Amino acid sequence: MPDTEISPRLDAHFAHPPPIRPGLLPHGSGHPAPVRQYDAERMTAHPIHATQVQTFTAQDLEHLQSAARLNPSDQKLHLTLAKKLVEAASILTSGEGRADIKTKRKTRENYIFDAHKIIKRLTNSSHPYPDAMFYLASCYGEGQLGLQVDHERAFNLYQSAAKLNHGPSAYRTAVCGELGAGVRKDPQRAMTWYKKAAALGETPAMFKLGMILWKGLLGQPRNLRDGLIWLKRAADQADENNQHALHELGLLYESDGNEIIIPDIHYARELFLRAAELGYSASQFRMGYAYEYGTMGCPIDPRKSIAWYSKASMKGIFFALITPCSHTDASIIHLGDHEAQLALSGWYLTGSDGIIQQSDTEAYLWARKASERGLAKAEYALGYYTEVGIGVSPNLDEAKRWYYKAASQQHPKAQLRLHELKKGGIIVQRSRERLSRSNVKGKEDDGDCIIM
């Protein structure tokens, strides 16, 4: 992603007088810094979610149990019943109304016990059901279904299901072998399982195999041609749980290219847009950036820019490396949502006529949110905000603390500002002019400090 600074946005289009800064009001020094409670559930919940939960009733469970009794050989149906029993343990028991805590606990335990019994029967039969083995392995990995966490047993179940040509299990087996979860680290064996999982059509394995071959990871020689083939196959199968390949291909076609890839900015934009529409926050940030600055052949459009930044920021989701035995896999970290939060801070700092109202408080709060995972640019912006008094009372000592945090990550402007403050004199005392869309252009042309 481009290492953008808080920079000029549409200066010729949106010029307005510098707004009043609450932090600099005469009686504002006694107020603490504003704080917003970012509640992920509140920010991402939709009204239909509660309705969806309530549609699963005890009668539905009874009908499913009756169907399972009538079809004893239908393994898929029995696995569905087991999963619904686990769901009932939390949903139906919480709706028992006046039942005492002991009764609710006993009912919950009965549901879990029945689910475990069904899963064990499906995995231990003469024809074990790979989907059930995968589910049980995931439960051992996360300590669900009343089980103690046991990565070794999880790995053995994954491997057994993988030998039955179960794609998701082959992928999990590969991840376990790569990370050493439940088994000794073995990159070569992990590579074998990645290849098998990819051949079985497992999208995450296609993506991982493509990245391994493209970058020469796990002791493999670089193979750009095969790496690109697998990345494109993964992109062709992209969905809401597997958008990574689209974004990575977008980065490749946006770059300077090589003997395999001819740069194509329009194709890169299509890839980023597809990933963004599937909910990938890093791609949503790239689209917001493109519409803000007119890159990738996009017109400058503040409304679309703010809309994409808002989607990435409000989603509040980042991808992190997690245990390979859990229900969801992600092997890549992106700070797209935090970059977008910082970009929103910039929009609130200056505002956009008819689209977003200028707000020092929102500018400060979004920068604060962006800094939570150590984004150096956000830490520098907070230093500036705190020094000048944007959305918070001016406090030079607190500003220095933010500058030091950013400087520790080699942020050049933070290092320069600390050097200036250390020199003292008129440089420290000078009033640092805040940015607006009417004055930031001149600052850029003069080579002066630009925040984000």
C-alpha positions as a printed NumPy array, in Angstrom:
array([[  0.   ,   0.   ,   0.   ],
       [  1.229,   3.492,  -0.665],
       [  2.876,   5.11 ,   2.301],
       [  0.619,   8.114,   2.173],
       [  0.903,  11.148,   4.408],
       [ -2.113,  13.228,   5.526],
       [ -2.086,  15.067,   2.255],
       [ -3.884,  17.588,   0.076],
       [ -7.346,  16.551,  -0.997],
       [ -9.271,  18.368,  -3.685],
       [ -7.969,  21.784,  -2.716],
       [ -9.439,  23.486,  -5.747],
       [-12.805,  21.898,  -5.132],
       [-13.389,  22.45 ,  -1.426],
       [-12.116,  25.665,   0.115],
       [-13.559,  26.946,   3.36 ],
       [-12.4  ,  28.991,   6.341],
       [-10.35 ,  27.163,   8.987],
       [-12.791,  25.632,  11.488],
       [-12.86 ,  26.415,  15.178],
       [-10.762,  23.98 ,  17.19 ],
       [-12.422,  22.933,  20.457],
       [ -9.051,  22.076,  21.959],
       [ -7.922,  25.683,  21.697],
       [-10.981,  27.309,  23.214],
       [-10.135,  29.408,  26.294],
       [-11.983,  27.159,  28.731],
       [-11.204,  23.885,  27.041],
       [ -8.02 ,  23.   ,  28.886],
       [ -9.842,  21.34 ,  31.75 ],
       [-11.581,  18.736,  29.601],
       [-10.088,  15.249,  29.168],
       [ -9.397,  13.812,  25.733],
       [-12.543,  12.525,  24.005],
       [-13.059,   8.778,  24.064],
       [-15.36 ,   6.655,  21.951],
       [-16.292,   3.105,  22.943],
       [-15.731,   1.103,  19.764],
       [-17.998,  -1.909,  20.184],
       [-17.415,  -4.377,  17.353],
       [-20.75 ,  -6.099,  17.857],
       [-22.63 ,  -2.804,  17.904],
       [-20.802,  -1.537,  14.841],
       [-21.247,  -4.639,  12.731],
       [-24.563,  -6.012,  13.935],
       [-27.59 ,  -5.835,  11.679],
       [-31.212,  -5.942,  12.793],
       [-31.841,  -9.157,  10.879],
       [-29.209, -10.984,  12.914],
       [-31.435, -11.313,  15.969],
       [-34.291, -12.466,  13.757],
       [-32.12 , -15.128,  12.214],
       [-31.178, -16.488,  15.647],
       [-34.767, -16.577,  16.818],
       [-35.922, -18.595,  13.787],
       [-34.208, -21.726,  15.168],
       [-36.695, -23.263,  17.594],
       [-37.098, -26.413,  19.644],
       [-39.65 , -27.609,  17.085],
       [-37.074, -27.264,  14.309],
       [-34.662, -29.366,  16.329],
       [-37.306, -32.05 ,  16.913],
       [-38.074, -32.222,  13.181],
       [-34.362, -32.599,  12.431],
       [-34.042, -35.375,  15.005],
       [-37.017, -37.19 ,  13.492],
       [-35.527, -36.921,  10.007],
       [-32.214, -38.294,  11.285],
       [-33.976, -41.3  ,  12.849],
       [-35.702, -42.016,   9.532],
       [-32.396, -41.753,   7.613],
       [-29.749, -43.503,   9.724],
       [-27.301, -43.757,   6.805],
       [-27.427, -40.069,   5.839],
       [-24.11 , -38.888,   7.296],
       [-24.539, -35.297,   6.124],
       [-27.92 , -35.051,   7.844],
       [-26.544, -36.47 ,  11.091],
       [-23.628, -34.022,  11.053],
       [-26.094, -31.188,  10.527],
       [-28.072, -32.448,  13.532],
       [-24.922, -32.505,  15.681],
       [-24.079, -28.919,  14.744],
       [-27.639, -27.824,  15.485],
       [-27.455, -29.475,  18.897],
       [-24.339, -27.435,  19.635],
       [-26.186, -24.338,  18.464],
       [-29.164, -25.274,  20.642],
       [-26.886, -25.511,  23.678],
       [-26.419, -21.739,  23.56 ],
       [-29.578, -20.496,  21.83 ],
       [-32.403, -22.625,  23.185],
       [-31.126, -22.841,  26.744],
       [-30.836, -19.054,  26.946],
       [-34.502, -18.787,  26.021],
       [-35.827, -21.08 ,  28.758],
       [-37.137, -18.09 ,  30.641],
       [-37.796, -18.915,  34.275],
       [-35.694, -22.083,  34.394],
       [-33.06 , -21.912,  37.116],
       [-29.349, -21.836,  36.339],
       [-28.848, -25.487,  37.308],
       [-31.588, -26.656,  34.921],
       [-30.188, -24.571,  32.079],
       [-26.705, -25.951,  32.657],
       [-28.003, -29.523,  32.662],
       [-29.955, -28.938,  29.416],
       [-26.889, -27.405,  27.795],
       [-24.735, -30.371,  28.828],
       [-27.287, -32.812,  27.397],
       [-27.263, -31.047,  24.034],
       [-23.45 , -31.106,  23.918],
       [-23.333, -34.759,  25.002],
       [-25.771, -35.808,  22.265],
       [-23.833, -33.826,  19.651],
       [-20.534, -35.395,  20.732],
       [-22.052, -38.874,  20.566],
       [-23.221, -38.305,  16.984],
       [-19.823, -36.924,  15.904],
       [-17.957, -39.859,  17.462],
       [-20.241, -42.31 ,  15.668],
       [-19.648, -40.585,  12.333],
       [-15.869, -40.538,  12.749],
       [-15.438, -44.06 ,  14.14 ],
       [-17.652, -45.988,  11.728],
       [-16.327, -48.408,   9.113],
       [-16.778, -45.593,   6.586],
       [-15.737, -42.457,   8.519],
       [-17.268, -39.233,   7.321],
       [-14.486, -36.728,   6.407],
       [-16.636, -33.659,   7.149],
       [-17.307, -34.981,  10.649],
       [-13.588, -35.692,  11.158],
       [-12.821, -32.139,  10.093],
       [-15.426, -30.754,  12.494],
       [-14.155, -32.839,  15.408],
       [-10.567, -31.777,  14.668],
       [-11.663, -28.137,  14.759],
       [-13.342, -28.75 ,  18.109],
       [-10.124, -30.249,  19.52 ],
       [ -8.232, -27.243,  18.167],
       [-10.535, -24.732,  19.879],
       [-11.583, -26.719,  22.936],
       [-15.229, -26.858,  21.882],
       [-17.789, -29.637,  22.256],
       [-16.712, -30.012,  25.884],
       [-13.23 , -31.146,  24.796],
       [ -9.832, -30.103,  26.068],
       [ -7.588, -28.394,  23.523],
       [ -5.459, -31.113,  21.914],
       [ -3.566, -30.044,  18.789],
       [ -2.03 , -33.481,  18.288],
       [ -5.415, -35.188,  18.098],
       [ -6.654, -32.381,  15.877],
       [ -3.736, -32.932,  13.491],
       [ -4.277, -36.695,  13.379],
       [ -7.943, -36.203,  12.509],
       [ -7.104, -33.637,   9.827],
       [ -4.527, -35.969,   8.306],
       [ -6.878, -38.959,   8.361],
       [ -9.586, -36.958,   6.6  ],
       [ -7.028, -35.564,   4.147],
       [ -6.082, -39.109,   3.159],
       [ -9.746, -39.535,   2.212],
       [ -9.304, -36.627,  -0.237],
       [-11.014, -34.036,   1.93 ],
       [ -9.722, -30.674,   0.665],
       [-10.195, -28.507,   3.783],
       [ -8.514, -31.17 ,   5.924],
       [ -5.578, -31.425,   3.514],
       [ -5.11 , -27.673,   3.816],
       [ -5.26 , -27.753,   7.62 ],
       [ -2.783, -30.651,   7.62 ],
       [ -0.407, -28.519,   5.568],
       [ -0.757, -25.542,   7.917],
       [ -0.104, -27.755,  10.931],
       [  3.033, -29.115,   9.273],
       [  4.239, -25.618,   8.397],
       [  3.686, -24.164,  11.876],
       [  4.385, -27.251,  13.953],
       [  0.908, -27.432,  15.515],
       [  0.333, -30.942,  16.85 ],
       [  3.202, -32.286,  14.769],
       [  6.882, -31.556,  14.167],
       [  7.56 , -28.733,  11.728],
       [  8.187, -30.143,   8.283],
       [  8.128, -27.585,   5.431],
       [  8.588, -30.192,   2.714],
       [  5.725, -32.328,   3.971],
       [  3.601, -29.211,   4.381],
       [  4.32 , -28.357,   0.758],
       [  3.124, -31.802,  -0.306],
       [ -0.175, -31.287,   1.505],
       [ -0.591, -27.764,   0.108],
       [ -0.245, -29.192,  -3.384],
       [ -2.777, -31.916,  -2.656],
       [ -5.267, -29.484,  -1.118],
       [ -4.904, -27.152,  -4.105],
       [ -5.415, -30.046,  -6.512],
       [ -8.602, -30.895,  -4.587],
       [ -9.89 , -27.392,  -5.311],
       [ -9.327, -25.816,  -1.883],
       [ -9.182, -22.05 ,  -2.503],
       [ -7.011, -21.098,   0.527],
       [ -4.503, -23.769,  -0.521],
       [ -4.383, -22.396,  -4.063],
       [ -3.634, -18.942,  -2.682],
       [ -1.011, -20.224,  -0.24 ],
       [  0.65 , -22.377,  -2.895],
       [  0.727, -19.436,  -5.278],
       [  2.402, -17.194,  -2.693],
       [  4.909, -19.893,  -1.756],
       [  5.953, -20.385,  -5.367],
       [  5.913, -16.666,  -6.194],
       [  8.102, -15.701,  -3.218],
       [ 10.144, -18.89 ,  -2.849],
       [  8.938, -19.697,   0.676],
       [  9.264, -22.939,   2.676],
       [ 12.617, -23.653,   1.038],
       [ 11.066, -23.796,  -2.428],
       [ 12.759, -22.244,  -5.474],
       [ 10.91 , -19.264,  -6.923],
       [  8.591, -20.239,  -9.74 ],
       [  6.839, -17.108, -10.956],
       [  4.893, -18.804, -13.723],
       [  3.357, -21.535, -11.552],
       [  2.854, -19.091,  -8.678],
       [  0.852, -16.771, -10.916],
       [ -1.225, -19.689, -12.239],
       [ -2.258, -20.726,  -8.722],
       [ -2.981, -17.151,  -7.647],
       [ -5.26 , -16.71 , -10.658],
       [ -7.035, -19.978,  -9.903],
       [ -7.609, -18.837,  -6.327],
       [ -8.872, -15.475,  -7.598],
       [-11.321, -17.206,  -9.92 ],
       [-12.849, -18.954,  -6.885],
       [-12.828, -15.899,  -4.621],
       [-15.727, -15.484,  -2.218],
       [-16.425, -13.62 ,   1.023],
       [-14.075, -15.94 ,   2.927],
       [-11.314, -16.028,   0.323],
       [-10.546, -12.595,  -1.142],
       [ -6.777, -12.611,  -0.534],
       [ -5.75 , -13.718,  -4.031],
       [ -7.673, -10.889,  -5.681],
       [ -5.859,  -8.312,  -3.585],
       [ -2.42 ,  -9.845,  -4.074],
       [ -2.927, -10.066,  -7.837],
       [ -4.017,  -6.437,  -7.796],
       [ -0.741,  -5.5  ,  -6.108],
       [  1.247,  -7.484,  -8.68 ],
       [ -0.443,  -5.909, -11.704],
       [ -0.182,  -2.459, -10.118],
       [  3.6  ,  -2.876,  -9.705],
       [  6.344,  -2.324, -12.262],
       [  5.978,  -5.889, -13.551],
       [  8.579,  -8.5  , -14.429],
       [  9.221, -11.166, -17.051],
       [  5.867, -12.782, -16.217],
       [  3.562,  -9.838, -15.497],
       [  2.915,  -6.839, -17.719],
       [  1.62 ,  -3.954, -15.561],
       [ -2.081,  -3.297, -16.135],
       [ -3.522,  -0.628, -13.846],
       [ -7.073,  -1.107, -15.111],
       [ -6.965,  -4.86 , -14.444],
       [ -5.481,  -4.129, -11.004],
       [ -8.408,  -1.803, -10.281],
       [-10.89 ,  -4.524, -11.285],
       [ -9.177,  -6.967,  -8.913],
       [ -9.157,  -4.507,  -6.013],
       [-12.808,  -3.654,  -6.679],
       [-13.859,  -7.323,  -6.67 ],
       [-12.025,  -7.922,  -3.389],
       [-13.49 ,  -4.733,  -1.909],
       [-17.013,  -5.762,  -2.862],
       [-16.385,  -9.107,  -1.15 ],
       [-15.512,  -7.218,   2.047],
       [-11.704,  -7.241,   2.026],
       [-10.727,  -4.182,   4.076],
       [ -7.285,  -3.699,   2.511],
       [ -8.858,  -3.507,  -0.947],
       [-11.584,  -1.215,   0.334],
       [ -8.843,   1.109,   1.529],
       [ -7.189,   0.988,  -1.903],
       [-10.458,   1.942,  -3.592],
       [-10.983,   4.781,  -1.137],
       [ -7.466,   6.005,  -1.867],
       [ -8.006,   5.734,  -5.633],
       [-11.169,   7.856,  -5.528],
       [ -9.527,  10.345,  -3.179],
       [ -6.46 ,  11.016,  -5.333],
       [ -7.652,   9.921,  -8.778],
       [ -5.293,   6.957,  -9.126],
       [ -5.792,   3.662, -10.996],
       [ -7.846,   5.477, -13.628],
       [-10.544,   6.453, -11.099],
       [-12.026,   9.952, -11.119],
       [-11.605,  12.062,  -8.004],
       [-14.824,  11.45 ,  -6.096],
       [-14.932,  12.415,  -2.395],
       [-18.256,  10.656,  -1.828],
       [-17.   ,   7.295,  -3.114],
       [-13.677,   7.739,  -1.348],
       [-15.321,   8.357,   2.017],
       [-17.793,   5.51 ,   1.415],
       [-15.002,   2.961,   0.795],
       [-12.921,   4.243,   3.713],
       [-15.986,   3.994,   5.944],
       [-16.668,   0.397,   4.917],
       [-13.102,  -0.623,   5.706],
       [-13.058,   1.307,   8.99 ],
       [-16.438,   0.281,  10.371],
       [-15.919,  -3.354,   9.532],
       [-13.372,  -3.436,  12.317],
       [-11.892,  -6.724,  11.091],
       [ -8.26 ,  -7.493,  10.478],
       [ -6.767, -10.775,   9.344],
       [ -4.208, -12.323,  11.641],
       [ -2.279, -15.53 ,  11.851],
       [ -4.286, -17.86 ,  14.085],
       [ -4.073, -21.463,  15.182],
       [ -4.448, -23.797,  12.203],
       [ -6.891, -25.88 ,  14.2  ],
       [ -9.581, -23.234,  14.414],
       [-12.664, -22.816,  12.26 ],
       [-11.328, -19.89 ,  10.219],
       [ -7.96 , -19.618,   8.502],
       [ -6.025, -16.486,   7.682],
       [ -2.318, -16.454,   7.026],
       [ -1.807, -12.824,   6.153],
       [ -2.073,  -9.621,   8.142],
       [ -3.386,  -6.466,   6.519],
       [ -3.788,  -3.068,   8.158],
       [ -6.251,  -1.897,   5.552],
       [ -8.884,  -1.029,   8.128],
       [ -6.446,   1.042,  10.209],
       [ -5.128,   2.845,   7.152],
       [ -8.728,   3.644,   6.288],
       [ -9.424,   4.882,   9.805],
       [ -6.5  ,   7.276,   9.485],
       [ -7.771,   8.385,   6.08 ],
       [-11.166,   9.138,   7.637],
       [ -9.355,  11.184,  10.253],
       [ -7.943,  13.271,   7.421],
       [-11.365,  13.755,   5.861],
       [-12.844,  14.868,   9.185],
       [ -9.891,  17.192,   9.727],
       [-10.781,  19.224,   6.649],
       [-14.352,  18.162,   5.902],
       [-15.929,  17.949,   2.465],
       [-18.762,  20.28 ,   1.51 ],
       [-22.094,  18.501,   1.316],
       [-20.539,  15.113,   2.092],
       [-18.853,  15.063,   5.482],
       [-18.983,  17.773,   8.147],
       [-15.678,  18.985,   9.538],
       [-15.107,  17.72 ,  13.081],
       [-11.9  ,  18.041,  15.09 ],
       [-13.216,  15.543,  17.615],
       [-13.912,  12.902,  14.963],
       [-10.518,  13.55 ,  13.38 ],
       [ -8.825,  12.929,  16.722],
       [-10.902,   9.858,  17.575],
       [-10.37 ,   8.156,  14.224],
       [ -6.623,   8.763,  14.44 ],
       [ -6.68 ,   7.343,  17.957],
       [ -8.488,   4.258,  16.695],
       [ -5.992,   3.861,  13.843],
       [ -3.102,   3.97 ,  16.321],
       [ -4.336,   1.028,  18.387],
       [ -2.295,  -1.466,  16.377],
       [  0.812,   0.681,  16.216],
       [  0.323,   2.446,  12.877],
       [  3.227,   4.925,  12.862],
       [  1.459,   7.467,  10.659],
       [ -1.474,   7.532,  13.085],
       [  0.871,   8.036,  16.033],
       [  2.506,  10.951,  14.25 ],
       [ -0.904,  12.45 ,  13.432],
       [ -1.894,  12.177,  17.096],
       [  1.311,  13.961,  18.033],
       [  0.359,  16.803,  15.704],
       [ -3.25 ,  16.91 ,  16.902],
       [ -2.159,  16.966,  20.548],
       [  0.517,  19.577,  19.984],
       [ -1.8  ,  21.943,  18.109],
       [ -4.989,  21.128,  20.006],
       [ -7.164,  19.472,  17.381],
       [-10.025,  17.633,  19.049],
       [ -8.114,  17.623,  22.324],
       [ -6.513,  20.176,  24.622],
       [ -2.969,  21.076,  23.493],
       [ -0.37 ,  19.21 ,  25.503],
       [  3.243,  19.274,  24.372],
       [  4.371,  16.466,  26.691],
       [  1.613,  14.177,  25.399],
       [  2.462,  15.194,  21.845],
       [  6.079,  14.213,  22.421],
       [  4.944,  10.822,  23.67 ],
       [  3.121,  10.172,  20.379],
       [  6.055,  11.51 ,  18.359],
       [  8.419,   9.165,  20.225],
       [  6.163,   6.177,  19.477],
       [  6.116,   7.035,  15.775],
       [  9.841,   7.794,  15.707],
       [ 10.602,   4.395,  17.242],
       [  9.18 ,   2.962,  14.01 ],
       [ 11.48 ,   5.195,  11.96 ],
       [  8.763,   7.633,  10.936],
       [ 10.84 ,  10.462,   9.379],
       [  8.523,  13.375,  10.146],
       [  8.179,  12.311,  13.779],
       [ 11.957,  12.094,  14.072],
       [ 12.299,  15.537,  12.5  ],
       [  9.719,  17.081,  14.819],
       [ 11.405,  15.622,  17.901],
       [ 14.694,  17.059,  16.676],
       [ 13.048,  20.469,  16.273],
       [ 11.513,  20.29 ,  19.744],
       [ 14.856,  19.305,  21.218],
       [ 16.523,  22.335,  19.639],
       [ 13.945,  24.552,  21.35 ],
       [ 13.663,  28.274,  20.863],
       [ 11.35 ,  29.79 ,  18.321],
       [ 10.783,  26.465,  16.551],
       [  9.059,  25.07 ,  19.619],
       [  7.069,  28.225,  20.222],
       [  5.864,  28.736,  16.663],
       [  2.166,  28.161,  16.027],
       [  1.768,  25.153,  13.807],
       [ -0.878,  26.011,  11.241],
       [ -3.604,  23.401,  10.868],
       [ -4.354,  21.996,   7.462],
       [ -7.447,  22.732,   5.423],
       [ -8.287,  22.047,   1.837],
       [ -7.635,  25.691,   1.062],
       [ -4.13 ,  25.959,   2.467],
       [ -2.63 ,  22.485,   2.258],
       [ -1.773,  22.769,  -1.445],
       [  0.587,  25.627,  -0.811],
       [  2.21 ,  23.76 ,   2.027],
       [  2.897,  20.792,  -0.225],
       [  4.398,  23.001,  -2.915],
       [  6.671,  24.633,  -0.359],
       [  7.819,  21.25 ,   0.923],
       [  6.477,  22.005,   4.398],
       [  5.06 ,  19.482,   6.822],
       [  1.998,  17.527,   5.728],
       [  0.419,  15.338,   8.348],
       [ -0.974,  12.152,   6.864]])
